[in-house]
Amino acid sequence: MTGIHKHSESRGFTLLEVMVVLFVIGLITSLVTFNSSDRKAQDDTQKFGKQLAVVMNLYRDEAVYRNLDLGLAMDVNELLLLAFQDVRRLEVSTGKSSDELQKLADNPWQPYASETLKAPAVPEGMALMLTLDGKEVDFEDLLDDDDKPLPALEFLSADEYTPFELTLEHSSDTSFAILLHGDGFNPVWSELVRYED
């Protein structure tokens, strides 16, 4: 009996096949990296939005319990907590020079020093947009001069505050925004809003 032996050739991968596999792996890796970076931007912005809502509610409480009016000055990427200094009140005017009293008379909103309450730093890559009464606030005049910061929002000792909507956006992902809402009486709350492409 004659046996026919088939000789099988060992065949390797062609260069084209190797390149296609590497391309697919690279594509998948870049998609995973892109999605995780988008998710990080959203997570960071949500975290800051919740932190800011908590801090604003603490400002409300501080204003009521300390019987003072607080204000929050802001621009696109900075926040500053202020307190109203009424020069007619004895505890404010006592021990101050006439120049200091004149400065307070010109702008009674002064930075508020507190061990427990500080305005949080706006993380890099995030921007703020404030809307009052349906109109976007021009931040240019609020923190323009160190001597005369003005509040965009006020938290009053009567447990009321300026109704507002604050939008937080992240520069690396424009598919979402975090909105902080305040109606002037109830606690400040936040929500995630997604934009369609």
C-alpha positions in Angstrom: 0.0 0.0 0.0 1.3 3.2 -1.0 0.7 5.9 1.4 0.2 9.3 0.3 1.6 11.8 2.7 0.4 15.2 2.5 3.0 17.6 3.5 1.4 20.5 5.4 3.1 23.7 5.2 3.5 25.8 8.4 2.2 29.1 7.5 2.7 32.3 9.6 0.9 35.6 9.7 1.4 38.0 6.9 2.5 41.5 7.7 -0.9 42.8 6.6 -2.7 40.6 9.1 -0.4 41.7 11.9 -0.9 45.4 11.0 -4.7 45.0 11.0 -4.7 43.3 14.4 -2.5 46.1 15.8 -4.7 48.8 14.3 -7.9 47.2 15.9 -6.2 46.9 19.3 -5.0 50.5 19.1 -8.5 51.7 18.1 -10.1 49.8 21.0 -7.5 51.2 23.4 -8.1 54.8 22.3 -11.9 54.4 22.6 -11.5 53.1 26.2 -9.1 55.9 27.1 -11.4 58.5 25.5 -14.5 57.2 27.4 -12.7 57.0 30.7 -11.4 60.6 30.4 -14.9 61.8 29.5 -16.3 60.0 32.5 -13.6 61.5 34.8 -14.6 65.0 33.7 -18.2 64.3 34.4 -17.4 62.7 37.8 -15.1 65.6 38.8 -17.8 68.2 37.7 -20.6 66.3 39.6 -18.4 66.1 42.7 -17.7 69.8 42.6 -21.3 70.6 41.9 -22.4 68.6 45.0 -19.7 70.2 47.1 -20.8 73.6 46.0 -24.4 72.9 46.8 -23.5 71.8 50.3 -21.3 74.8 50.8 -24.0 77.2 49.7 -26.5 75.6 52.1 -23.9 76.1 54.8 -23.7 79.8 53.9 -27.4 80.0 54.4 -27.1 78.4 57.8 -24.2 80.6 58.8 -26.1 83.8 57.8 -29.0 82.8 59.9 -27.1 81.6 63.0 -24.6 84.5 63.0 -27.3 87.0 62.1 -25.3 88.5 59.2 -25.7 88.8 55.5 -23.2 86.9 53.4 -22.5 87.2 49.7 -20.8 85.1 47.1 -18.7 87.0 44.5 -17.6 85.0 41.5 -16.3 85.0 38.0 -15.8 82.2 35.5 -13.4 80.3 37.6 -13.2 81.9 41.1 -15.4 82.2 44.1 -15.1 84.6 47.1 -17.2 84.6 50.2 -18.1 88.1 51.5 -19.9 89.5 54.5 -21.9 92.8 54.7 -20.2 95.2 57.1 -22.8 97.9 58.1 -20.8 100.9 59.3 -23.8 102.0 61.4 -23.3 99.0 63.7 -21.1 99.8 66.7 -19.3 96.4 66.5 -18.3 97.2 62.9 -17.2 100.8 63.3 -15.4 100.6 66.7 -11.6 100.8 66.4 -11.6 101.7 62.7 -10.0 104.8 61.2 -11.9 107.3 59.1 -10.3 105.9 56.0 -11.3 102.3 56.9 -14.9 103.5 57.6 -15.0 105.4 54.3 -13.8 102.2 52.5 -16.6 100.3 54.2 -19.1 103.0 53.3 -18.0 102.8 49.6 -18.3 99.0 49.6 -19.7 97.3 52.7 -19.1 93.8 51.2 -15.8 92.6 52.6 -14.1 89.2 52.5 -15.5 86.9 55.2 -12.9 85.2 57.4 -14.1 82.0 58.9 -12.2 78.9 60.0 -14.9 76.6 58.9 -16.4 78.4 55.9 -14.3 79.0 52.8 -15.3 79.4 49.2 -14.0 76.3 47.4 -11.5 76.6 44.6 -12.9 76.0 41.2 -11.0 73.0 39.7 -8.9 73.5 36.6 -10.9 73.0 33.4 -14.2 74.0 34.9 -16.1 77.2 34.2 -19.1 78.8 35.9 -22.0 80.6 34.3 -24.6 82.3 36.6 -28.2 83.1 35.6 -30.4 85.4 37.6 -34.0 86.2 36.6 -33.4 84.4 33.3 -30.4 86.6 32.4 -26.7 85.5 32.3 -24.6 87.5 34.8 -21.6 89.4 33.4 -18.9 88.6 35.9 -16.6 91.4 34.8 -17.7 93.8 37.6 -17.9 91.3 40.5 -14.3 90.5 41.1 -12.7 93.2 38.9 -11.1 95.1 41.8 -9.6 93.6 45.0 -10.9 96.6 47.0 -14.5 96.3 45.7 -15.6 92.7 45.2 -19.4 92.6 44.8 -21.6 89.6 45.5 -23.5 87.8 42.7 -25.5 85.9 45.3 -26.6 87.0 48.7 -27.5 84.8 51.7 -29.5 86.8 54.1 -29.9 86.5 57.9 -33.7 86.2 57.3 -33.0 82.7 55.8 -33.5 83.9 52.2 -31.1 84.0 49.4 -30.9 85.2 45.8 -32.7 82.8 43.5 -30.3 81.5 40.8 -29.2 78.9 38.4 -25.4 78.1 38.2 -24.1 76.1 35.3 -20.8 74.1 35.7 -19.1 73.0 32.5 -15.9 71.1 31.9 -13.6 72.1 29.1 -12.7 68.5 28.2 -16.3 67.3 27.7 -19.0 69.5 26.4 -21.7 66.8 26.3 -23.0 67.6 29.8 -23.4 70.3 32.4 -24.1 70.3 36.1 -26.8 72.8 37.1 -27.2 74.1 40.6 -30.6 75.5 41.4 -31.7 77.8 44.2 -35.2 79.1 44.5 -34.4 81.6 47.4 -36.0 79.6 50.2 -35.3 75.8 49.9 -31.9 74.1 50.0 -29.7 74.4 46.9 -29.7 71.3 44.7 -27.8 70.0 41.7 -28.6 68.0 38.6 -26.8 66.5 35.6 -27.9 67.7 32.2 -26.8 65.9 29.0 -26.6 67.7 25.7 -27.4 65.9 22.4 -24.7 66.0 19.7 
